[in-house]
């Protein structure tokens, strides 16, 4: 067994540590500790993601949550996603809990919404039929080229991920359940991993780690650091078609004896 199997991930972790320790916004030991803790959560998340990637037999994975933050994720949301292919057909079964919002979104691999006309990119549970007992069955697949069955949603060109967001108004709310099956592989077993496949997973995990760190380090520069300090952009529907979410962004600079009060209109 070659000792180089884990080398790509080890190298990526070392590079990510350098990015964090040398970041211009690290001013105190608390900042540094927070950044290194973020790194630990990111390592755990990318390893989980790389191990669970299975296009022939997908499953829902929680890659970000209370203990593995990504960046821009809602602290009151549980996120699930599964790898998909645009020419596949998938059956999603679930039971609606008592949470305030349940939404679905079809994404490309770069985590941006698809922009294919006619594709069902994002929608919430108001567009699906839910039985009296809270159960539901959804089908995602190619355009049926005819009358679309109930609870059928089209996968646009380039679709590679199905993301599900379950938003809590209170953490005492009843959690629902959700599962996914690819129709044409139902009843079969996934391929057993070999050394080459496991080795690729370590390499993929390393690339995902650096991509995550670089994306969220640069996100403020891309989207809101040019805005005047201590201001917010007007609220707008969250990009990507999340019909139940509005977003506003900004950055602040406060002295130790100052506080910011944010008033949100109804």
C-alpha beads as a LAMMPS data file, in Angstrom:
LAMMPS data file: protein, C-alpha beads

266 atoms
265 bonds

1 atom types
1 bond types

-500.0 500.0 xlo xhi
-500.0 500.0 ylo yhi
-500.0 500.0 zlo zhi

Masses

1 110.0

Atoms # bond

1 1 1 0.000 0.000 0.000
2 1 1 1.445 3.351 -1.035
3 1 1 1.853 5.945 1.707
4 1 1 0.992 8.671 -0.819
5 1 1 -2.766 7.983 -0.748
6 1 1 -3.505 10.639 1.877
7 1 1 -0.797 13.064 0.672
8 1 1 -3.130 15.320 -1.411
9 1 1 -5.440 15.880 1.553
10 1 1 -2.530 16.454 3.939
11 1 1 -1.041 19.025 1.556
12 1 1 -4.404 20.772 1.191
13 1 1 -4.826 20.945 4.983
14 1 1 -1.368 22.516 5.355
15 1 1 -2.150 25.068 2.621
16 1 1 -5.534 25.863 4.165
17 1 1 -3.865 26.447 7.542
18 1 1 -1.465 28.945 5.930
19 1 1 -4.388 30.769 4.284
20 1 1 -6.093 31.124 7.655
21 1 1 -3.073 32.094 9.743
22 1 1 -1.974 34.727 7.205
23 1 1 -5.436 36.187 6.512
24 1 1 -5.542 39.980 6.750
25 1 1 -8.637 39.909 8.956
26 1 1 -6.997 37.809 11.705
27 1 1 -6.298 40.393 14.443
28 1 1 -6.493 38.477 17.735
29 1 1 -5.922 35.025 19.174
30 1 1 -9.695 34.613 19.296
31 1 1 -9.896 35.318 15.545
32 1 1 -7.179 32.748 14.881
33 1 1 -8.769 30.112 17.116
34 1 1 -12.118 30.671 15.381
35 1 1 -10.471 30.282 11.976
36 1 1 -8.682 27.076 12.945
37 1 1 -11.922 25.693 14.397
38 1 1 -13.590 26.516 11.073
39 1 1 -10.807 24.564 9.386
40 1 1 -11.482 21.541 11.605
41 1 1 -15.175 21.586 10.732
42 1 1 -14.360 21.991 7.039
43 1 1 -12.003 19.009 7.090
44 1 1 -14.730 16.880 8.659
45 1 1 -17.262 18.086 6.067
46 1 1 -15.151 17.478 2.946
47 1 1 -14.102 14.005 4.097
48 1 1 -17.755 13.130 4.634
49 1 1 -18.653 14.540 1.221
50 1 1 -15.869 12.744 -0.633
51 1 1 -16.745 9.406 0.977
52 1 1 -20.452 9.687 0.287
53 1 1 -20.352 10.719 -3.385
54 1 1 -22.263 8.034 -5.221
55 1 1 -24.039 8.949 -8.438
56 1 1 -25.375 5.463 -9.125
57 1 1 -26.771 5.046 -5.573
58 1 1 -27.182 8.582 -4.172
59 1 1 -28.055 9.422 -0.606
60 1 1 -28.722 12.643 1.259
61 1 1 -25.707 14.024 3.121
62 1 1 -25.594 16.844 5.671
63 1 1 -22.429 18.683 4.660
64 1 1 -23.126 21.848 6.637
65 1 1 -24.938 22.274 9.906
66 1 1 -24.580 23.313 13.542
67 1 1 -21.083 21.827 13.880
68 1 1 -19.726 22.138 10.322
69 1 1 -20.343 25.670 9.115
70 1 1 -19.547 26.570 5.505
71 1 1 -20.263 30.265 5.064
72 1 1 -23.534 32.096 4.409
73 1 1 -25.437 29.058 5.711
74 1 1 -28.476 29.770 7.870
75 1 1 -27.911 28.737 11.516
76 1 1 -31.600 27.748 11.767
77 1 1 -31.463 25.372 8.783
78 1 1 -30.557 21.727 8.312
79 1 1 -29.134 21.175 4.829
80 1 1 -29.233 17.934 2.840
81 1 1 -27.931 17.258 -0.633
82 1 1 -27.482 14.340 -3.001
83 1 1 -25.429 13.907 -6.188
84 1 1 -27.560 13.536 -9.311
85 1 1 -27.141 13.366 -13.088
86 1 1 -29.392 15.229 -15.555
87 1 1 -30.353 12.078 -17.468
88 1 1 -31.208 10.082 -14.335
89 1 1 -34.604 9.675 -12.694
90 1 1 -34.841 9.935 -8.911
91 1 1 -37.574 9.232 -6.406
92 1 1 -37.537 11.298 -3.218
93 1 1 -39.688 10.111 -0.331
94 1 1 -40.213 11.981 2.885
95 1 1 -42.411 12.949 5.781
96 1 1 -43.097 16.614 6.458
97 1 1 -42.142 17.679 9.966
98 1 1 -43.418 20.760 11.766
99 1 1 -40.605 23.057 10.612
100 1 1 -41.495 26.421 9.106
101 1 1 -40.015 25.918 5.637
102 1 1 -39.007 22.975 3.463
103 1 1 -37.465 23.792 0.085
104 1 1 -35.776 21.982 -2.795
105 1 1 -33.206 23.289 -5.276
106 1 1 -31.477 21.774 -8.317
107 1 1 -27.873 22.948 -8.529
108 1 1 -24.815 22.675 -10.712
109 1 1 -21.616 21.292 -9.218
110 1 1 -20.276 24.796 -8.597
111 1 1 -23.156 25.446 -6.189
112 1 1 -24.864 28.051 -8.341
113 1 1 -28.439 27.703 -9.486
114 1 1 -29.007 26.298 -12.971
115 1 1 -30.339 28.770 -15.492
116 1 1 -32.032 26.436 -17.947
117 1 1 -35.421 27.716 -19.178
118 1 1 -38.185 25.340 -18.212
119 1 1 -36.230 23.624 -15.446
120 1 1 -37.617 23.522 -11.917
121 1 1 -34.639 25.097 -10.199
122 1 1 -36.061 25.914 -6.793
123 1 1 -39.394 25.529 -5.045
124 1 1 -40.829 24.991 -1.587
125 1 1 -43.405 22.594 -0.183
126 1 1 -46.317 24.759 -1.309
127 1 1 -45.769 23.305 -4.810
128 1 1 -45.949 19.660 -3.807
129 1 1 -48.814 17.378 -2.858
130 1 1 -48.492 16.173 0.741
131 1 1 -50.723 13.417 2.136
132 1 1 -52.766 13.888 5.302
133 1 1 -50.191 11.912 7.285
134 1 1 -47.409 14.279 6.134
135 1 1 -45.832 11.862 3.640
136 1 1 -44.851 12.855 0.108
137 1 1 -43.181 11.312 -2.950
138 1 1 -41.392 13.471 -5.544
139 1 1 -39.833 12.463 -8.851
140 1 1 -36.924 14.334 -10.449
141 1 1 -35.932 13.458 -13.998
142 1 1 -35.711 14.492 -17.670
143 1 1 -38.547 16.408 -19.297
144 1 1 -41.334 13.823 -19.869
145 1 1 -42.266 15.586 -23.158
146 1 1 -45.939 15.336 -22.310
147 1 1 -48.264 16.089 -19.448
148 1 1 -46.156 16.221 -16.333
149 1 1 -47.334 13.909 -13.523
150 1 1 -48.091 15.321 -10.088
151 1 1 -44.967 15.981 -8.006
152 1 1 -42.674 15.570 -11.047
153 1 1 -39.834 18.076 -11.435
154 1 1 -37.505 18.453 -14.416
155 1 1 -33.720 18.265 -14.058
156 1 1 -32.140 21.015 -16.144
157 1 1 -29.028 20.647 -18.269
158 1 1 -25.931 20.265 -16.119
159 1 1 -27.857 19.440 -12.948
160 1 1 -25.504 17.703 -10.517
161 1 1 -26.918 18.203 -7.049
162 1 1 -30.307 18.202 -5.328
163 1 1 -30.243 20.413 -2.244
164 1 1 -32.907 20.358 0.469
165 1 1 -33.290 22.999 3.165
166 1 1 -35.324 22.345 6.299
167 1 1 -35.733 25.622 8.212
168 1 1 -36.577 25.718 11.906
169 1 1 -38.417 28.538 13.659
170 1 1 -37.790 26.697 16.933
171 1 1 -35.485 23.718 17.554
172 1 1 -38.273 21.934 19.452
173 1 1 -40.169 21.492 16.172
174 1 1 -40.675 17.946 14.913
175 1 1 -38.019 16.834 12.448
176 1 1 -39.188 15.271 9.195
177 1 1 -37.504 12.538 7.163
178 1 1 -36.235 12.305 3.591
179 1 1 -34.585 9.695 1.356
180 1 1 -33.632 9.383 -2.323
181 1 1 -33.334 6.480 -4.772
182 1 1 -32.196 6.413 -8.371
183 1 1 -34.945 4.550 -10.226
184 1 1 -32.802 2.648 -12.738
185 1 1 -30.452 1.243 -10.045
186 1 1 -33.103 0.298 -7.521
187 1 1 -32.533 -3.215 -6.165
188 1 1 -28.843 -3.287 -7.074
189 1 1 -25.770 -2.805 -4.914
190 1 1 -23.176 -0.063 -5.487
191 1 1 -19.713 -1.057 -6.638
192 1 1 -17.220 -1.968 -3.941
193 1 1 -14.458 0.657 -3.615
194 1 1 -10.922 -0.210 -4.686
195 1 1 -7.636 1.442 -3.700
196 1 1 -7.665 3.722 -6.735
197 1 1 -11.172 4.956 -5.955
198 1 1 -10.375 5.559 -2.274
199 1 1 -7.206 7.393 -3.300
200 1 1 -9.233 9.682 -5.560
201 1 1 -11.517 10.468 -2.641
202 1 1 -8.597 11.859 -0.639
203 1 1 -7.572 13.971 -3.641
204 1 1 -11.143 15.209 -4.146
205 1 1 -11.443 16.050 -0.450
206 1 1 -8.294 18.159 -0.657
207 1 1 -9.575 20.100 -3.669
208 1 1 -12.944 20.641 -1.992
209 1 1 -11.265 21.936 1.171
210 1 1 -9.225 24.584 -0.662
211 1 1 -12.216 25.532 -2.801
212 1 1 -14.330 26.048 0.330
213 1 1 -11.681 28.175 2.073
214 1 1 -10.962 30.315 -0.994
215 1 1 -14.640 30.821 -1.839
216 1 1 -15.686 32.077 1.566
217 1 1 -12.534 34.135 2.120
218 1 1 -13.252 35.993 -1.132
219 1 1 -17.045 36.139 -0.922
220 1 1 -17.096 39.529 0.907
221 1 1 -14.782 41.055 -1.729
222 1 1 -17.017 39.773 -4.507
223 1 1 -20.334 40.920 -3.122
224 1 1 -20.341 43.599 -0.419
225 1 1 -17.009 45.107 0.695
226 1 1 -17.497 47.879 -1.877
227 1 1 -20.686 48.940 -0.095
228 1 1 -20.437 51.851 2.401
229 1 1 -19.482 50.640 5.878
230 1 1 -22.304 50.165 8.441
231 1 1 -24.967 49.967 5.713
232 1 1 -27.006 47.165 4.143
233 1 1 -28.196 46.551 0.607
234 1 1 -31.972 46.657 0.043
235 1 1 -33.544 43.237 0.779
236 1 1 -34.149 41.097 -2.305
237 1 1 -35.147 37.558 -3.084
238 1 1 -32.166 35.316 -2.397
239 1 1 -30.368 34.538 -5.702
240 1 1 -31.032 31.041 -6.940
241 1 1 -34.806 31.123 -6.690
242 1 1 -35.340 30.565 -2.961
243 1 1 -38.860 31.960 -2.932
244 1 1 -39.234 32.080 0.848
245 1 1 -35.946 33.895 1.615
246 1 1 -34.890 37.512 1.258
247 1 1 -31.276 38.604 1.611
248 1 1 -29.485 41.806 2.564
249 1 1 -25.710 42.113 2.932
250 1 1 -23.253 44.600 4.384
251 1 1 -20.223 44.993 6.612
252 1 1 -19.639 46.949 9.786
253 1 1 -16.888 48.716 11.697
254 1 1 -17.635 49.382 15.368
255 1 1 -15.575 50.613 18.284
256 1 1 -15.570 48.633 21.541
257 1 1 -18.165 51.005 23.056
258 1 1 -20.463 51.023 19.983
259 1 1 -23.312 48.747 18.954
260 1 1 -25.311 48.358 15.761
261 1 1 -29.103 48.149 15.839
262 1 1 -30.746 46.612 12.772
263 1 1 -34.460 47.242 12.190
264 1 1 -36.223 44.828 9.834
265 1 1 -39.594 45.929 8.400
266 1 1 -42.456 43.441 8.215

Bonds

1 1 1 2
2 1 2 3
3 1 3 4
4 1 4 5
5 1 5 6
6 1 6 7
7 1 7 8
8 1 8 9
9 1 9 10
10 1 10 11
11 1 11 12
12 1 12 13
13 1 13 14
14 1 14 15
15 1 15 16
16 1 16 17
17 1 17 18
18 1 18 19
19 1 19 20
20 1 20 21
21 1 21 22
22 1 22 23
23 1 23 24
24 1 24 25
25 1 25 26
26 1 26 27
27 1 27 28
28 1 28 29
29 1 29 30
30 1 30 31
31 1 31 32
32 1 32 33
33 1 33 34
34 1 34 35
35 1 35 36
36 1 36 37
37 1 37 38
38 1 38 39
39 1 39 40
40 1 40 41
41 1 41 42
42 1 42 43
43 1 43 44
44 1 44 45
45 1 45 46
46 1 46 47
47 1 47 48
48 1 48 49
49 1 49 50
50 1 50 51
51 1 51 52
52 1 52 53
53 1 53 54
54 1 54 55
55 1 55 56
56 1 56 57
57 1 57 58
58 1 58 59
59 1 59 60
60 1 60 61
61 1 61 62
62 1 62 63
63 1 63 64
64 1 64 65
65 1 65 66
66 1 66 67
67 1 67 68
68 1 68 69
69 1 69 70
70 1 70 71
71 1 71 72
72 1 72 73
73 1 73 74
74 1 74 75
75 1 75 76
76 1 76 77
77 1 77 78
78 1 78 79
79 1 79 80
80 1 80 81
81 1 81 82
82 1 82 83
83 1 83 84
84 1 84 85
85 1 85 86
86 1 86 87
87 1 87 88
88 1 88 89
89 1 89 90
90 1 90 91
91 1 91 92
92 1 92 93
93 1 93 94
94 1 94 95
95 1 95 96
96 1 96 97
97 1 97 98
98 1 98 99
99 1 99 100
100 1 100 101
101 1 101 102
102 1 102 103
103 1 103 104
104 1 104 105
105 1 105 106
106 1 106 107
107 1 107 108
108 1 108 109
109 1 109 110
110 1 110 111
111 1 111 112
112 1 112 113
113 1 113 114
114 1 114 115
115 1 115 116
116 1 116 117
117 1 117 118
118 1 118 119
119 1 119 120
120 1 120 121
121 1 121 122
122 1 122 123
123 1 123 124
124 1 124 125
125 1 125 126
126 1 126 127
127 1 127 128
128 1 128 129
129 1 129 130
130 1 130 131
131 1 131 132
132 1 132 133
133 1 133 134
134 1 134 135
135 1 135 136
136 1 136 137
137 1 137 138
138 1 138 139
139 1 139 140
140 1 140 141
141 1 141 142
142 1 142 143
143 1 143 144
144 1 144 145
145 1 145 146
146 1 146 147
147 1 147 148
148 1 148 149
149 1 149 150
150 1 150 151
151 1 151 152
152 1 152 153
153 1 153 154
154 1 154 155
155 1 155 156
156 1 156 157
157 1 157 158
158 1 158 159
159 1 159 160
160 1 160 161
161 1 161 162
162 1 162 163
163 1 163 164
164 1 164 165
165 1 165 166
166 1 166 167
167 1 167 168
168 1 168 169
169 1 169 170
170 1 170 171
171 1 171 172
172 1 172 173
173 1 173 174
174 1 174 175
175 1 175 176
176 1 176 177
177 1 177 178
178 1 178 179
179 1 179 180
180 1 180 181
181 1 181 182
182 1 182 183
183 1 183 184
184 1 184 185
185 1 185 186
186 1 186 187
187 1 187 188
188 1 188 189
189 1 189 190
190 1 190 191
191 1 191 192
192 1 192 193
193 1 193 194
194 1 194 195
195 1 195 196
196 1 196 197
197 1 197 198
198 1 198 199
199 1 199 200
200 1 200 201
201 1 201 202
202 1 202 203
203 1 203 204
204 1 204 205
205 1 205 206
206 1 206 207
207 1 207 208
208 1 208 209
209 1 209 210
210 1 210 211
211 1 211 212
212 1 212 213
213 1 213 214
214 1 214 215
215 1 215 216
216 1 216 217
217 1 217 218
218 1 218 219
219 1 219 220
220 1 220 221
221 1 221 222
222 1 222 223
223 1 223 224
224 1 224 225
225 1 225 226
226 1 226 227
227 1 227 228
228 1 228 229
229 1 229 230
230 1 230 231
231 1 231 232
232 1 232 233
233 1 233 234
234 1 234 235
235 1 235 236
236 1 236 237
237 1 237 238
238 1 238 239
239 1 239 240
240 1 240 241
241 1 241 242
242 1 242 243
243 1 243 244
244 1 244 245
245 1 245 246
246 1 246 247
247 1 247 248
248 1 248 249
249 1 249 250
250 1 250 251
251 1 251 252
252 1 252 253
253 1 253 254
254 1 254 255
255 1 255 256
256 1 256 257
257 1 257 258
258 1 258 259
259 1 259 260
260 1 260 261
261 1 261 262
262 1 262 263
263 1 263 264
264 1 264 265
265 1 265 266
